[in-house]
Amino acid sequence: MIQIANPDDTEEISLLNRQLRIDLPCSFPWDTPEWIAEEITKGNYYVYRDWEGIAGALCLRTDSQNGNIEAMAIWSNTHGQGIGRKLVEFAVSRCRLLNIGTLSVHSFCLYGVRPFYEKCGFTCVGDTRTYHEVPYYSFSMSLK
């Protein structure tokens, strides 16, 4: 079940996102409790709960025209069970409900998730880019 995250979820989301930590020459904000708490307060964080607790989490930022999956993580021992796809489908549905035309996501290349996002209907846009010398892909999906 996917629901909006609440402040009590901050620590568990932080642990979940910590699986994705990359050593950067700058900070890696996506797993810090402060960043997560701020996104929860803004109403941007959603969690997928199963019988054991939070199995996945999604930070979806939106404006009047665009949606962006800012962060998404699933426990590594649950990969391949469809949780990531359900979170992406939720993001698509949420954006369509808000009449948003484009959904995007950026992902570091070393995560190896390009095939996953392409199977979900995203198109890899352009060449790889870099964030503090770490290459990443940009993906986009038209929702109209």
Secondary structure, DSSP 8 states (H G I E B T S, - for coil): -EEE--GGGHHHHHHHHHTT----SS--GGG-HHHHHHHHHTT-EEEEEETTEEEEEEEEEE-SSEEEEEEEEE-GGGTTSSHHHHHHHHHHHHHHHTT--EEEEEEEGGG--HHHHHHTT-EE-SS-EEETTEEEEEEEEE--
